[in-house]
């Protein structure tokens, strides 16, 4: 009984760190997009600090998960919980990397006006932030419906991605001198689209933790 109580406490500690990691990811995405919109290089640099904290939390969670697997030798259902958390943090860490990649690009635009109004990119950011939060919340609450909902939400991200790409390509055809900036905006849009994909991955690992079946294996 004591061993079980210890296991559950350690799993709660992991969940608490996952929530904290998610919060830093949310802040990193918000800051990199705000830095882009407001052309704020100092704010973009702050994303690097969030990125370091995300990496640190990934290492701490991974270590805690490995300890649980080795020391507590969990039964099948518990093993899935812990192994799913380890898989999730890989996707979450990559999201942190992509937020930093966006922040780096924002510092390269110089003083030139953006070739298009930054309308859809911030919309993408709002959606992917909520997707990441929902994925972590689904894990903590064992919410299968919420985990499975992320795939449909990602369709909205993909739709916005396609809109931005089509708009940028059309503008470059009109004025090829915009090509360099167009490539940077495309890269930012692609990173946001990838963040959505990673959030879907998180949801899929939550589904595995709950059901024992990964949706890609069905």
MIBADREN-292202 format. One record per residue (C-alpha): y, x, z; chain. Coordinates in nm, 4 decimals, always signed. Layout:
<recs>
+----------+----------+----------+---+
|        v |        u |        w | c |
+----------+----------+----------+---+
|        Y |        X |        Z | A |
...
+----------+----------+----------+---+
</recs>
This chain:
<recs>
+----------+----------+----------+---+
|        v |        u |        w | c |
+----------+----------+----------+---+
|  +0.0000 |  +0.0000 |  +0.0000 | A |
|  +0.2353 |  +0.2855 |  +0.0885 | A |
|  +0.1539 |  +0.4569 |  -0.2400 | A |
|  +0.2315 |  +0.1387 |  -0.4340 | A |
|  +0.5639 |  +0.0956 |  -0.2544 | A |
|  +0.6543 |  +0.4551 |  -0.3371 | A |
|  +0.5636 |  +0.4011 |  -0.7013 | A |
|  +0.7781 |  +0.0880 |  -0.7250 | A |
|  +1.0733 |  +0.2657 |  -0.5637 | A |
|  +1.0468 |  +0.5554 |  -0.8070 | A |
|  +1.0295 |  +0.3112 |  -1.0962 | A |
|  +1.3443 |  +0.1388 |  -0.9659 | A |
|  +1.5148 |  +0.4781 |  -0.9543 | A |
|  +1.4194 |  +0.5307 |  -1.3192 | A |
|  +1.5584 |  +0.1868 |  -1.4080 | A |
|  +1.8841 |  +0.2669 |  -1.2270 | A |
|  +1.9210 |  +0.5883 |  -1.4280 | A |
|  +1.8447 |  +0.4016 |  -1.7496 | A |
|  +2.1302 |  +0.1632 |  -1.6688 | A |
|  +2.3604 |  +0.4586 |  -1.6017 | A |
|  +2.2524 |  +0.6268 |  -1.9258 | A |
|  +2.3220 |  +0.3024 |  -2.1104 | A |
|  +2.6686 |  +0.2833 |  -1.9546 | A |
|  +2.7560 |  +0.6342 |  -2.0702 | A |
|  +2.6303 |  +0.5473 |  -2.4190 | A |
|  +2.8501 |  +0.2379 |  -2.4214 | A |
|  +3.1524 |  +0.4452 |  -2.3186 | A |
|  +3.0721 |  +0.7132 |  -2.5774 | A |
|  +3.0574 |  +0.4611 |  -2.8624 | A |
|  +3.3721 |  +0.2844 |  -2.7451 | A |
|  +3.5615 |  +0.6127 |  -2.7200 | A |
|  +3.4520 |  +0.7505 |  -3.0562 | A |
|  +3.5539 |  +0.4306 |  -3.2363 | A |
|  +3.8828 |  +0.4055 |  -3.0478 | A |
|  +3.9484 |  +0.7713 |  -3.1327 | A |
|  +3.8841 |  +0.6877 |  -3.4978 | A |
|  +4.1125 |  +0.3846 |  -3.5030 | A |
|  +4.3924 |  +0.5462 |  -3.3018 | A |
|  +4.3417 |  +0.8963 |  -3.4489 | A |
|  +4.3139 |  +1.0397 |  -3.1000 | A |
|  +4.1553 |  +1.3860 |  -3.1043 | A |
|  +4.1696 |  +1.4187 |  -2.7244 | A |
|  +3.9739 |  +1.0968 |  -2.6832 | A |
|  +3.7213 |  +1.2166 |  -2.9389 | A |
|  +3.6697 |  +1.5294 |  -2.7279 | A |
|  +3.5919 |  +1.3125 |  -2.4246 | A |
|  +3.2864 |  +1.1841 |  -2.6118 | A |
|  +3.1407 |  +1.5338 |  -2.5797 | A |
|  +3.1533 |  +1.4975 |  -2.2007 | A |
|  +2.9718 |  +1.1634 |  -2.2227 | A |
|  +2.7190 |  +1.3255 |  -2.4575 | A |
|  +2.6432 |  +1.5951 |  -2.1992 | A |
|  +2.5947 |  +1.3341 |  -1.9267 | A |
|  +2.3597 |  +1.1371 |  -2.1527 | A |
|  +2.1532 |  +1.4504 |  -2.2183 | A |
|  +2.1408 |  +1.5267 |  -1.8452 | A |
|  +2.0195 |  +1.1762 |  -1.7640 | A |
|  +1.7560 |  +1.1969 |  -2.0361 | A |
|  +1.6141 |  +1.5116 |  -1.8738 | A |
|  +1.6219 |  +1.3561 |  -1.5268 | A |
|  +1.4479 |  +1.0372 |  -1.6412 | A |
|  +1.1886 |  +1.2323 |  -1.8384 | A |
|  +1.1125 |  +1.4472 |  -1.5346 | A |
|  +1.0831 |  +1.1402 |  -1.3103 | A |
|  +0.8500 |  +0.9698 |  -1.5586 | A |
|  +0.6304 |  +1.2785 |  -1.5879 | A |
|  +0.6111 |  +1.3008 |  -1.2115 | A |
|  +0.4988 |  +0.9394 |  -1.1865 | A |
|  +0.2318 |  +0.9902 |  -1.4506 | A |
|  +0.0960 |  +1.3074 |  -1.2907 | A |
|  +0.1325 |  +1.2311 |  -0.9201 | A |
|  +0.0796 |  +0.8564 |  -0.9015 | A |
|  -0.1760 |  +0.8177 |  -1.1833 | A |
|  -0.0679 |  +0.4617 |  -1.2653 | A |
|  -0.3040 |  +0.1910 |  -1.3878 | A |
|  -0.2808 |  +0.0650 |  -1.7484 | A |
|  +0.0123 |  -0.1745 |  -1.7085 | A |
|  +0.2136 |  +0.0707 |  -1.5024 | A |
|  +0.1305 |  +0.3508 |  -1.7456 | A |
|  +0.2811 |  +0.1455 |  -2.0294 | A |
|  +0.5993 |  +0.0917 |  -1.8282 | A |
|  +0.6479 |  +0.4597 |  -1.7654 | A |
|  +0.5481 |  +0.5786 |  -2.1121 | A |
|  +0.7760 |  +0.3152 |  -2.2692 | A |
|  +1.0668 |  +0.4456 |  -2.0608 | A |
|  +0.9974 |  +0.7967 |  -2.1912 | A |
|  +1.0016 |  +0.6722 |  -2.5497 | A |
|  +1.3192 |  +0.4707 |  -2.4888 | A |
|  +1.5186 |  +0.7645 |  -2.3591 | A |
|  +1.4438 |  +0.9552 |  -2.6787 | A |
|  +1.6134 |  +0.6802 |  -2.8796 | A |
|  +1.8956 |  +0.6513 |  -2.6264 | A |
|  +1.9597 |  +1.0257 |  -2.6392 | A |
|  +1.9766 |  +1.0122 |  -3.0184 | A |
|  +2.2338 |  +0.7343 |  -2.9913 | A |
|  +2.4409 |  +0.9676 |  -2.7744 | A |
|  +2.4075 |  +1.2363 |  -3.0432 | A |
|  +2.5294 |  +0.9946 |  -3.3096 | A |
|  +2.8284 |  +0.8882 |  -3.1012 | A |
|  +2.9221 |  +1.2563 |  -3.0737 | A |
|  +2.8719 |  +1.3019 |  -3.4486 | A |
|  +3.1160 |  +1.0150 |  -3.5089 | A |
|  +3.3654 |  +1.1703 |  -3.2679 | A |
|  +3.3453 |  +1.5028 |  -3.4504 | A |
|  +3.4128 |  +1.3372 |  -3.7846 | A |
|  +3.7164 |  +1.1504 |  -3.6489 | A |
|  +3.8932 |  +1.4825 |  -3.5937 | A |
|  +3.8600 |  +1.5785 |  -3.9609 | A |
|  +4.0723 |  +1.3089 |  -4.1267 | A |
|  +4.4040 |  +1.4840 |  -4.0819 | A |
|  +4.7194 |  +1.2755 |  -4.1288 | A |
|  +4.6174 |  +1.0900 |  -4.4440 | A |
|  +4.6095 |  +0.7144 |  -4.4227 | A |
|  +4.2670 |  +0.5557 |  -4.4233 | A |
|  +4.1688 |  +0.4383 |  -4.7688 | A |
|  +4.0720 |  +0.0994 |  -4.6249 | A |
|  +4.1506 |  -0.1011 |  -4.3159 | A |
|  +3.9078 |  -0.0165 |  -4.0359 | A |
|  +3.7870 |  -0.3705 |  -3.9846 | A |
|  +3.4093 |  -0.3743 |  -4.0193 | A |
|  +3.3382 |  -0.0400 |  -3.8506 | A |
|  +3.4700 |  -0.1560 |  -3.5090 | A |
|  +3.2732 |  -0.4793 |  -3.5562 | A |
|  +2.9573 |  -0.2747 |  -3.6079 | A |
|  +3.0333 |  -0.0775 |  -3.2919 | A |
|  +3.0702 |  -0.3934 |  -3.0818 | A |
|  +2.7345 |  -0.5234 |  -3.2033 | A |
|  +2.5402 |  -0.1996 |  -3.1536 | A |
|  +2.6826 |  -0.1520 |  -2.8028 | A |
|  +2.5543 |  -0.4970 |  -2.7093 | A |
|  +2.2183 |  -0.4188 |  -2.8696 | A |
|  +2.1761 |  -0.1057 |  -2.6586 | A |
|  +2.2720 |  -0.2934 |  -2.3424 | A |
|  +2.0323 |  -0.5756 |  -2.4278 | A |
|  +1.7471 |  -0.3333 |  -2.4914 | A |
|  +1.7836 |  -0.1679 |  -2.1509 | A |
|  +1.8312 |  -0.5053 |  -1.9809 | A |
|  +1.5174 |  -0.6372 |  -2.1485 | A |
|  +1.3218 |  -0.3454 |  -2.0035 | A |
|  +1.4550 |  -0.3953 |  -1.6528 | A |
|  +1.4031 |  -0.7732 |  -1.6542 | A |
|  +1.0773 |  -0.7648 |  -1.8565 | A |
|  +1.2465 |  -1.0017 |  -2.1008 | A |
|  +1.0261 |  -1.0201 |  -2.4091 | A |
|  +1.2469 |  -1.2698 |  -2.5949 | A |
|  +1.5538 |  -1.0500 |  -2.5505 | A |
|  +1.3622 |  -0.7426 |  -2.6687 | A |
|  +1.2417 |  -0.9247 |  -2.9792 | A |
|  +1.5894 |  -1.0626 |  -3.0576 | A |
|  +1.7271 |  -0.7175 |  -3.1395 | A |
|  +1.5678 |  -0.7017 |  -3.4827 | A |
|  +1.7533 |  -1.0135 |  -3.6001 | A |
|  +2.0817 |  -0.8883 |  -3.4523 | A |
|  +2.0343 |  -0.5620 |  -3.6398 | A |
|  +2.0489 |  -0.7620 |  -3.9631 | A |
|  +2.4175 |  -0.8258 |  -3.8862 | A |
|  +2.4733 |  -0.4521 |  -3.8514 | A |
|  +2.2986 |  -0.3942 |  -4.1833 | A |
|  +2.5151 |  -0.6606 |  -4.3494 | A |
|  +2.8343 |  -0.4936 |  -4.2245 | A |
|  +2.6996 |  -0.1552 |  -4.3333 | A |
|  +2.6477 |  -0.2867 |  -4.6863 | A |
|  +2.9961 |  -0.4390 |  -4.6945 | A |
|  +3.1627 |  -0.1132 |  -4.5882 | A |
|  +2.9618 |  +0.0958 |  -4.8323 | A |
|  +3.0372 |  -0.1378 |  -5.1236 | A |
|  +3.4092 |  -0.1440 |  -5.0388 | A |
|  +3.4321 |  +0.2341 |  -5.0143 | A |
|  +3.2455 |  +0.2930 |  -5.3390 | A |
|  +3.4741 |  +0.0475 |  -5.5188 | A |
|  +3.7857 |  +0.2219 |  -5.3827 | A |
|  +3.6617 |  +0.5649 |  -5.4899 | A |
|  +3.6036 |  +0.4341 |  -5.8413 | A |
|  +3.9680 |  +0.3298 |  -5.8490 | A |
|  +4.0913 |  +0.6623 |  -5.7094 | A |
|  +3.8418 |  +0.9545 |  -5.7075 | A |
|  +4.0847 |  +1.1588 |  -5.4971 | A |
|  +3.9659 |  +0.9487 |  -5.2011 | A |
|  +3.6129 |  +1.0875 |  -5.2282 | A |
|  +3.6292 |  +1.3275 |  -4.9317 | A |
|  +3.7582 |  +1.0659 |  -4.6901 | A |
|  +3.5144 |  +0.8124 |  -4.8342 | A |
|  +3.2222 |  +1.0403 |  -4.7509 | A |
|  +3.3386 |  +1.0733 |  -4.3900 | A |
|  +3.3764 |  +0.6967 |  -4.3502 | A |
|  +3.0340 |  +0.6477 |  -4.5046 | A |
|  +2.8846 |  +0.8943 |  -4.2566 | A |
|  +3.0423 |  +0.7117 |  -3.9626 | A |
|  +2.9114 |  +0.3817 |  -4.0943 | A |
|  +2.5652 |  +0.5307 |  -4.1404 | A |
|  +2.5612 |  +0.6655 |  -3.7845 | A |
|  +2.6447 |  +0.3185 |  -3.6499 | A |
|  +2.3683 |  +0.1697 |  -3.8636 | A |
|  +2.1267 |  +0.4252 |  -3.7185 | A |
|  +2.2372 |  +0.3376 |  -3.3657 | A |
|  +2.1366 |  -0.0205 |  -3.4401 | A |
|  +1.7962 |  +0.1044 |  -3.5595 | A |
|  +1.7471 |  +0.3035 |  -3.2394 | A |
|  +1.8366 |  -0.0037 |  -3.0335 | A |
|  +1.5672 |  -0.1981 |  -3.2203 | A |
|  +1.3243 |  +0.0839 |  -3.1346 | A |
|  +1.4137 |  +0.0412 |  -2.7679 | A |
|  +1.3320 |  -0.3289 |  -2.7941 | A |
|  +0.9983 |  -0.2479 |  -2.9549 | A |
|  +0.9051 |  -0.0142 |  -2.6699 | A |
|  +0.9995 |  -0.2864 |  -2.4233 | A |
|  +0.7626 |  -0.5191 |  -2.6083 | A |
|  +0.4895 |  -0.2556 |  -2.5806 | A |
|  +0.5531 |  -0.2181 |  -2.2061 | A |
|  +0.5168 |  -0.5943 |  -2.1561 | A |
|  +0.2363 |  -0.6826 |  -2.3975 | A |
|  +0.0486 |  -0.3583 |  -2.4493 | A |
|  +0.0983 |  -0.3901 |  -2.8258 | A |
|  +0.3710 |  -0.2157 |  -3.0233 | A |
|  +0.5036 |  -0.4531 |  -3.2932 | A |
|  +0.4559 |  -0.1915 |  -3.5647 | A |
|  +0.0861 |  -0.1821 |  -3.4811 | A |
|  +0.0312 |  -0.5566 |  -3.5239 | A |
+----------+----------+----------+---+
</recs>
